Amino acid sequence: MWKVLSSKYLLKDRWIAVRSEACVDEKARLVEPYYTFEYPDFVHVLAITPDDQVVLVRQYRHGLGQDILELPGGMQDPEDRTPLAAGLRELEEETGYVSSRSEVIGSYSVDPAKFRNRLHLVLAREAASTGRVRQDPTESIDVVLMPIGDLVQRIRSGQFPNAAHAGLVFCGLLHLARTDPRLARLAGLC
Amino acid sequence: MWKVLSSKYLLKDRWIAVRSEACVDEKARLVEPYYTFEYPDFVHVLAITPDDQVVLVRQYRHGLGQDILELPGGMQDPEDRTPLAAGLRELEEETGYVSSRSEVIGSYSVDPAKFRNRLHLVLAREAASTGRVRQDPTESIDVVLMPIGDLVQRIRSGQFPNAAHAGLVFCGLLHLARTDPRLARLAGLC
Protein backbone atom coordinates (compact mmCIF):
# COMPACT_ATOMS: atom_id res chain seq x y z
CA MET A 1 0.00 0.00 0.00
CA TRP A 2 1.39 3.38 -0.96
CA LYS A 3 1.20 6.40 1.33
CA VAL A 4 -0.21 9.50 -0.38
CA LEU A 5 1.73 12.68 0.43
CA SER A 6 -0.26 15.05 -1.75
CA SER A 7 -3.10 14.85 -4.23
CA LYS A 8 -4.64 17.32 -6.68
CA TYR A 9 -6.86 17.33 -9.74
CA LEU A 10 -5.20 18.23 -13.04
CA LEU A 11 -8.54 17.94 -14.88
CA LYS A 12 -12.03 17.72 -13.46
CA ASP A 13 -15.27 18.31 -15.27
CA ARG A 14 -18.47 16.44 -16.08
CA TRP A 15 -16.62 13.96 -18.32
CA ILE A 16 -13.22 13.36 -16.80
CA ALA A 17 -11.21 13.63 -13.60
CA VAL A 18 -7.44 13.15 -13.62
CA ARG A 19 -5.70 13.15 -10.26
CA SER A 20 -1.97 13.69 -9.77
CA GLU A 21 -0.42 12.40 -6.57
CA ALA A 22 2.91 12.23 -4.81
CA CYS A 23 3.20 8.84 -3.10
CA VAL A 24 5.69 6.81 -1.12
CA ASP A 25 5.82 3.14 -2.08
CA GLU A 26 6.43 -0.06 -0.07
CA LYS A 27 10.19 0.49 -0.26
CA ALA A 28 10.02 4.15 0.88
CA ARG A 29 10.66 5.42 -2.66
CA LEU A 30 8.98 8.61 -3.85
CA VAL A 31 6.58 8.05 -6.75
CA GLU A 32 5.73 11.42 -8.26
CA PRO A 33 3.72 12.22 -10.26
CA TYR A 34 1.35 9.26 -10.30
CA TYR A 35 -1.78 9.82 -12.37
CA THR A 36 -5.14 8.11 -11.89
CA PHE A 37 -8.56 8.51 -13.46
CA GLU A 38 -11.78 8.88 -11.50
CA TYR A 39 -15.11 7.84 -12.97
CA PRO A 40 -18.40 6.62 -11.54
CA ASP A 41 -18.45 2.83 -11.48
CA PHE A 42 -18.96 1.11 -14.83
CA VAL A 43 -21.61 -1.61 -15.17
CA HIS A 44 -21.89 -3.99 -18.12
CA VAL A 45 -24.39 -6.72 -18.78
CA LEU A 46 -24.11 -10.24 -20.15
CA ALA A 47 -27.75 -10.67 -21.17
CA ILE A 48 -28.79 -14.08 -22.50
CA THR A 49 -32.12 -14.92 -24.12
CA PRO A 50 -33.99 -18.19 -23.47
CA ASP A 51 -32.64 -19.47 -26.82
CA ASP A 52 -29.01 -18.86 -25.78
CA GLN A 53 -28.34 -15.66 -27.68
CA VAL A 54 -26.34 -12.79 -26.21
CA VAL A 55 -27.64 -9.22 -26.46
CA LEU A 56 -24.81 -7.06 -27.83
CA VAL A 57 -24.43 -3.48 -29.01
CA ARG A 58 -22.51 -2.17 -31.98
CA GLN A 59 -21.35 1.43 -31.93
CA TYR A 60 -18.54 3.71 -33.02
CA ARG A 61 -15.80 4.02 -30.41
CA HIS A 62 -13.63 7.06 -30.99
CA GLY A 63 -10.59 5.87 -29.01
CA LEU A 64 -10.15 2.96 -31.38
CA GLY A 65 -11.78 4.80 -34.33
CA GLN A 66 -13.98 1.84 -35.27
CA ASP A 67 -17.49 0.47 -35.03
CA ILE A 68 -17.25 -2.44 -32.62
CA LEU A 69 -19.36 -4.99 -30.78
CA GLU A 70 -19.49 -4.73 -27.00
CA LEU A 71 -21.65 -5.65 -24.05
CA PRO A 72 -24.41 -3.14 -23.27
CA GLY A 73 -23.83 -0.97 -20.22
CA GLY A 74 -22.42 2.32 -19.04
CA MET A 75 -21.83 4.32 -15.90
CA GLN A 76 -23.72 4.03 -12.63
CA ASP A 77 -25.70 7.28 -12.32
CA PRO A 78 -26.37 8.95 -8.96
CA GLU A 79 -30.04 7.90 -9.36
CA ASP A 80 -29.09 4.21 -9.68
CA ARG A 81 -29.33 2.78 -6.18
CA THR A 82 -27.17 -0.26 -6.99
CA PRO A 83 -24.88 -1.53 -9.75
CA LEU A 84 -27.64 -4.04 -10.61
CA ALA A 85 -30.17 -1.22 -11.07
CA ALA A 86 -27.67 0.68 -13.22
CA GLY A 87 -26.98 -2.34 -15.42
CA LEU A 88 -30.65 -3.15 -15.97
CA ARG A 89 -31.39 0.52 -16.76
CA GLU A 90 -28.56 0.66 -19.30
CA LEU A 91 -29.61 -2.68 -20.81
CA GLU A 92 -33.18 -1.51 -21.33
CA GLU A 93 -32.22 1.97 -22.59
CA GLU A 94 -29.64 0.75 -25.07
CA THR A 95 -31.28 -2.46 -26.29
CA GLY A 96 -34.92 -2.56 -25.15
CA TYR A 97 -34.20 -5.82 -23.30
CA VAL A 98 -35.31 -6.61 -19.76
CA SER A 99 -34.51 -9.62 -17.61
CA SER A 100 -36.53 -11.46 -15.00
CA ARG A 101 -33.45 -13.16 -13.53
CA SER A 102 -30.48 -10.92 -12.97
CA GLU A 103 -27.64 -10.56 -10.50
CA VAL A 104 -24.23 -8.92 -10.10
CA ILE A 105 -21.75 -11.78 -10.33
CA GLY A 106 -18.49 -9.90 -9.95
CA SER A 107 -16.70 -6.58 -9.61
CA TYR A 108 -13.48 -5.95 -11.50
CA SER A 109 -11.41 -3.09 -12.88
CA VAL A 110 -10.77 -1.97 -16.45
CA ASP A 111 -7.17 -1.08 -15.52
CA PRO A 112 -6.23 -1.35 -11.82
CA ALA A 113 -3.11 0.79 -12.26
CA LYS A 114 -4.97 3.83 -13.61
CA PHE A 115 -8.70 3.60 -12.83
CA ARG A 116 -10.01 4.21 -9.33
CA ASN A 117 -13.50 2.93 -10.10
CA ARG A 118 -14.97 -0.55 -10.38
CA LEU A 119 -16.43 -2.43 -13.34
CA HIS A 120 -19.40 -4.57 -12.29
CA LEU A 121 -20.77 -7.47 -14.29
CA VAL A 122 -24.50 -8.11 -14.35
CA LEU A 123 -25.62 -11.52 -15.56
CA ALA A 124 -29.15 -11.16 -16.97
CA ARG A 125 -30.87 -14.43 -17.85
CA GLU A 126 -34.20 -14.91 -19.61
CA ALA A 127 -33.64 -11.62 -21.42
CA ALA A 128 -36.63 -10.49 -23.48
CA SER A 129 -37.24 -7.50 -25.71
CA THR A 130 -39.84 -4.85 -24.89
CA GLY A 131 -39.44 -3.57 -28.45
CA ARG A 132 -38.60 -0.07 -27.15
CA VAL A 133 -35.11 1.41 -26.91
CA ARG A 134 -34.53 4.79 -25.21
CA GLN A 135 -31.00 5.66 -26.21
CA ASP A 136 -29.45 8.93 -25.10
CA PRO A 137 -29.68 11.68 -27.73
CA THR A 138 -25.91 11.36 -28.15
CA GLU A 139 -25.95 7.59 -28.78
CA SER A 140 -26.14 5.70 -32.09
CA ILE A 141 -26.29 2.08 -31.06
CA ASP A 142 -27.30 -0.98 -33.07
CA VAL A 143 -28.60 -3.98 -31.15
CA VAL A 144 -27.12 -7.32 -32.22
CA LEU A 145 -28.35 -10.74 -31.07
CA MET A 146 -25.67 -13.41 -31.37
CA PRO A 147 -25.62 -17.11 -30.44
CA ILE A 148 -23.22 -17.59 -27.53
CA GLY A 149 -20.98 -19.89 -29.60
CA ASP A 150 -20.65 -17.25 -32.31
CA LEU A 151 -19.63 -14.65 -29.71
CA VAL A 152 -16.93 -16.95 -28.33
CA GLN A 153 -15.75 -17.64 -31.90
CA ARG A 154 -15.46 -13.84 -32.45
CA ILE A 155 -13.47 -13.43 -29.24
CA ARG A 156 -11.18 -16.28 -30.33
CA SER A 157 -10.61 -14.75 -33.77
CA GLY A 158 -9.96 -11.20 -32.54
CA GLN A 159 -13.24 -9.69 -33.79
CA PHE A 160 -14.32 -8.53 -30.33
CA PRO A 161 -11.61 -6.00 -29.48
CA ASN A 162 -12.74 -4.81 -26.03
CA ALA A 163 -10.48 -6.96 -23.84
CA ALA A 164 -12.27 -6.00 -20.61
CA HIS A 165 -15.62 -7.04 -22.09
CA ALA A 166 -14.08 -10.30 -23.31
CA GLY A 167 -13.04 -10.81 -19.69
CA LEU A 168 -16.59 -10.18 -18.51
CA VAL A 169 -17.93 -12.71 -21.05
CA PHE A 170 -15.39 -15.21 -19.70
CA CYS A 171 -16.43 -14.57 -16.09
CA GLY A 172 -20.10 -14.87 -17.03
CA LEU A 173 -19.61 -18.12 -18.93
CA LEU A 174 -17.56 -19.63 -16.11
CA HIS A 175 -20.37 -18.72 -13.71
CA LEU A 176 -23.05 -20.18 -15.98
CA ALA A 177 -21.11 -23.32 -16.88
CA ARG A 178 -20.93 -24.28 -13.20
CA THR A 179 -24.66 -24.97 -13.15
CA ASP A 180 -25.32 -25.48 -16.86
CA PRO A 181 -22.64 -27.63 -18.57
CA ARG A 182 -24.74 -27.46 -21.73
CA LEU A 183 -23.75 -23.78 -22.04
CA ALA A 184 -20.05 -24.63 -21.95
CA ARG A 185 -20.62 -26.93 -24.91
CA LEU A 186 -22.77 -24.36 -26.73
CA ALA A 187 -20.03 -21.79 -26.17
CA GLY A 188 -17.53 -24.12 -27.81
CA LEU A 189 -15.37 -24.19 -24.69
CA CYS A 190 -15.07 -27.93 -25.03
CA MET B 1 -16.74 7.30 -38.19
CA TRP B 2 -16.64 10.72 -36.57
CA LYS B 3 -15.14 13.75 -38.26
CA VAL B 4 -12.64 15.63 -36.08
CA LEU B 5 -13.08 19.42 -36.21
CA SER B 6 -10.38 20.32 -33.72
CA SER B 7 -7.97 18.51 -31.42
CA LYS B 8 -5.67 19.64 -28.63
CA TYR B 9 -3.75 18.19 -25.70
CA LEU B 10 -5.02 19.07 -22.23
CA LEU B 11 -2.19 17.11 -20.62
CA LYS B 12 0.97 15.75 -22.19
CA ASP B 13 4.08 14.61 -20.43
CA ARG B 14 6.20 11.50 -20.10
CA TRP B 15 3.43 9.62 -18.29
CA ILE B 16 0.14 10.75 -19.74
CA ALA B 17 -1.46 12.40 -22.78
CA VAL B 18 -5.10 13.50 -22.68
CA ARG B 19 -6.55 14.84 -25.90
CA SER B 20 -9.71 16.93 -26.14
CA GLU B 21 -11.52 17.00 -29.47
CA ALA B 22 -14.56 18.53 -31.09
CA CYS B 23 -16.14 15.95 -33.39
CA VAL B 24 -19.16 15.51 -35.62
CA ASP B 25 -20.83 12.12 -35.32
CA GLU B 26 -22.63 9.87 -37.86
CA LYS B 27 -25.83 11.87 -37.45
CA ALA B 28 -24.11 15.25 -37.89
CA ARG B 29 -24.33 16.04 -34.17
CA LEU B 30 -21.54 17.97 -32.47
CA VAL B 31 -19.68 15.94 -29.81
CA GLU B 32 -17.59 18.35 -27.74
CA PRO B 33 -15.52 17.86 -25.70
CA TYR B 34 -14.56 14.23 -26.31
CA TYR B 35 -11.57 13.07 -24.30
CA THR B 36 -9.19 10.26 -25.22
CA PHE B 37 -5.97 8.92 -23.73
CA GLU B 38 -2.81 8.30 -25.72
CA TYR B 39 -0.27 5.74 -24.61
CA PRO B 40 2.28 3.56 -26.37
CA ASP B 41 0.78 0.15 -27.12
CA PHE B 42 0.39 -2.19 -24.15
CA VAL B 43 1.71 -5.77 -24.42
CA HIS B 44 0.87 -8.54 -21.97
CA VAL B 45 2.00 -12.14 -21.91
CA LEU B 46 0.24 -15.40 -21.19
CA ALA B 47 3.34 -17.47 -20.42
CA ILE B 48 2.85 -21.18 -19.76
CA THR B 49 5.46 -23.58 -18.47
CA PRO B 50 5.85 -27.16 -19.77
CA ASP B 51 3.97 -28.36 -16.65
CA ASP B 52 0.94 -26.14 -17.45
CA GLN B 53 1.57 -23.36 -14.95
CA VAL B 54 0.98 -19.70 -15.80
CA VAL B 55 3.63 -17.09 -14.95
CA LEU B 56 1.86 -14.25 -13.10
CA VAL B 57 2.95 -11.11 -11.27
CA ARG B 58 1.62 -9.69 -8.05
CA GLN B 59 2.05 -6.00 -7.39
CA TYR B 60 0.38 -3.00 -5.79
CA ARG B 61 -1.89 -1.12 -8.20
CA HIS B 62 -2.63 2.38 -6.99
CA GLY B 63 -5.82 2.94 -9.03
CA LEU B 64 -7.51 0.08 -7.20
CA GLY B 65 -5.39 0.52 -4.05
CA GLN B 66 -4.64 -3.19 -3.75
CA ASP B 67 -1.98 -5.83 -4.37
CA ILE B 68 -3.31 -7.89 -7.25
CA LEU B 69 -2.37 -10.70 -9.61
CA GLU B 70 -1.99 -9.83 -13.28
CA LEU B 71 -0.27 -11.01 -16.43
CA PRO B 72 3.29 -9.75 -16.85
CA GLY B 73 3.77 -7.01 -19.43
CA GLY B 74 3.88 -3.29 -19.94
CA MET B 75 4.31 -0.69 -22.64
CA GLN B 76 6.03 -1.12 -25.97
CA ASP B 77 9.16 1.02 -25.78
CA PRO B 78 10.61 2.85 -28.80
CA GLU B 79 13.49 0.33 -28.73
CA ASP B 80 11.11 -2.64 -29.04
CA ARG B 81 10.88 -3.39 -32.73
CA THR B 82 7.63 -5.37 -32.43
CA PRO B 83 4.92 -6.06 -29.86
CA LEU B 84 6.36 -9.58 -29.57
CA ALA B 85 9.81 -8.19 -28.70
CA ALA B 86 8.22 -5.84 -26.15
CA GLY B 87 6.26 -8.66 -24.53
CA LEU B 88 9.26 -10.99 -24.27
CA ARG B 89 11.40 -8.16 -22.85
CA GLU B 90 8.78 -7.34 -20.21
CA LEU B 91 8.31 -11.02 -19.38
CA GLU B 92 12.02 -11.52 -18.82
CA GLU B 93 12.54 -8.25 -16.90
CA GLU B 94 9.58 -8.74 -14.58
CA THR B 95 9.72 -12.51 -14.03
CA GLY B 96 13.02 -13.89 -15.31
CA TYR B 97 11.12 -16.17 -17.69
CA VAL B 98 11.95 -16.68 -21.36
CA SER B 99 10.08 -18.65 -24.00
CA SER B 100 11.26 -20.64 -26.98
CA ARG B 101 7.82 -20.65 -28.62
CA SER B 102 6.05 -17.32 -28.62
CA GLU B 103 3.71 -15.39 -30.88
CA VAL B 104 1.29 -12.45 -30.83
CA ILE B 105 -2.15 -14.03 -31.04
CA GLY B 106 -4.34 -10.94 -30.94
CA SER B 107 -4.59 -7.19 -30.59
CA TYR B 108 -7.34 -5.65 -28.50
CA SER B 109 -8.11 -2.49 -26.54
CA VAL B 110 -8.37 -1.89 -22.79
CA ASP B 111 -11.26 0.54 -23.41
CA PRO B 112 -12.07 1.36 -27.06
CA ALA B 113 -14.06 4.49 -26.12
CA LYS B 114 -11.18 6.19 -24.32
CA PHE B 115 -7.85 4.60 -25.26
CA ARG B 116 -6.25 5.24 -28.65
CA ASN B 117 -3.63 2.53 -28.27
CA ARG B 118 -3.74 -1.24 -28.67
CA LEU B 119 -3.30 -4.05 -26.16
CA HIS B 120 -1.43 -6.99 -27.69
CA LEU B 121 -1.44 -10.51 -26.32
CA VAL B 122 1.71 -12.62 -26.53
CA LEU B 123 1.27 -16.34 -25.99
CA ALA B 124 4.59 -17.72 -24.69
CA ARG B 125 4.78 -21.49 -24.48
CA GLU B 126 7.53 -23.61 -22.98
CA ALA B 127 8.30 -20.77 -20.58
CA ALA B 128 11.41 -21.36 -18.47
CA SER B 129 13.11 -19.33 -15.76
CA THR B 130 16.59 -17.90 -16.17
CA GLY B 131 16.61 -17.22 -12.42
CA ARG B 132 17.34 -13.53 -13.05
CA VAL B 133 14.77 -10.73 -12.87
CA ARG B 134 15.68 -7.18 -13.91
CA GLN B 135 12.80 -5.13 -12.62
CA ASP B 136 12.73 -1.36 -13.05
CA PRO B 137 13.99 0.51 -9.98
CA THR B 138 10.40 1.70 -9.48
CA GLU B 139 8.88 -1.79 -9.55
CA SER B 140 8.14 -4.16 -6.64
CA ILE B 141 6.84 -7.28 -8.32
CA ASP B 142 6.42 -10.79 -6.95
CA VAL B 143 6.45 -13.66 -9.43
CA VAL B 144 3.69 -16.24 -8.93
CA LEU B 145 3.46 -19.58 -10.74
CA MET B 146 -0.08 -20.92 -10.83
CA PRO B 147 -1.60 -24.02 -12.41
CA ILE B 148 -3.88 -22.95 -15.27
CA GLY B 149 -6.94 -24.47 -13.56
CA ASP B 150 -6.28 -22.44 -10.40
CA LEU B 151 -6.04 -19.24 -12.44
CA VAL B 152 -9.39 -19.94 -14.11
CA GLN B 153 -10.88 -20.72 -10.68
CA ARG B 154 -9.61 -17.32 -9.44
CA ILE B 155 -11.13 -15.55 -12.43
CA ARG B 156 -14.43 -17.34 -11.79
CA SER B 157 -14.46 -16.38 -8.11
CA GLY B 158 -13.55 -12.71 -8.66
CA GLN B 159 -9.99 -12.95 -7.28
CA PHE B 160 -8.38 -11.72 -10.51
CA PRO B 161 -9.77 -8.19 -10.78
CA ASN B 162 -8.11 -6.97 -13.98
CA ALA B 163 -10.98 -7.55 -16.45
CA ALA B 164 -8.83 -6.85 -19.51
CA HIS B 165 -6.26 -9.42 -18.37
CA ALA B 166 -9.06 -11.93 -17.72
CA GLY B 167 -10.08 -11.30 -21.33
CA LEU B 168 -6.53 -11.98 -22.50
CA VAL B 169 -6.44 -15.24 -20.53
CA PHE B 170 -9.74 -16.20 -22.21
CA CYS B 171 -8.37 -15.40 -25.68
CA GLY B 172 -5.19 -17.34 -24.97
CA LEU B 173 -7.04 -20.38 -23.65
CA LEU B 174 -9.42 -20.39 -26.64
CA HIS B 175 -6.39 -20.28 -28.92
CA LEU B 176 -4.64 -23.10 -27.08
CA ALA B 177 -7.73 -25.28 -26.69
CA ARG B 178 -8.12 -25.38 -30.47
CA THR B 179 -5.00 -27.51 -30.79
CA ASP B 180 -4.77 -28.91 -27.26
CA PRO B 181 -8.15 -30.07 -25.87
CA ARG B 182 -6.29 -31.33 -22.81
CA LEU B 183 -5.71 -27.69 -21.80
CA ALA B 184 -9.44 -26.92 -21.91
CA ARG B 185 -9.98 -29.75 -19.44
CA LEU B 186 -7.03 -28.68 -17.27
CA ALA B 187 -8.45 -25.15 -17.24
CA GLY B 188 -11.73 -26.52 -15.97
CA LEU B 189 -13.62 -25.13 -18.95
CA CYS B 190 -15.45 -28.42 -19.31
Interface residues (C-beta under 8 A of the other chain):
Chain A: M1 W2 L10 L11 W15 I16 V18 E21 C23 D25 E26 K27 R29 V31 P33 Y34 Y35 T36 F37 Y60 R61 H62 G63 L64 G65 Q66 I68 E70 G106 S107 Y108 S109 V110 D111 P112 A113 K114 F115 R116 L119 P137 T138 S140 V152 I155 R156 G158 P161 N162 A163 A164 H165 A166 G167 L168 V169 F170 C171 L174 H175 A177 R178 P181 A184 R185 L189 C190
Chain B: M1 W2 L10 L11 W15 I16 V18 E21 C23 D25 E26 K27 R29 V31 P33 Y34 Y35 T36 F37 Y60 R61 H62 G63 L64 G65 Q66 I68 E70 G106 S107 Y108 S109 V110 D111 P112 A113 K114 F115 R116 L119 P137 T138 S140 V152 I155 R156 G158 P161 N162 A163 A164 H165 A166 G167 L168 V169 F170 C171 L174 H175 A177 R178 P181 A184 R185 L189 C190
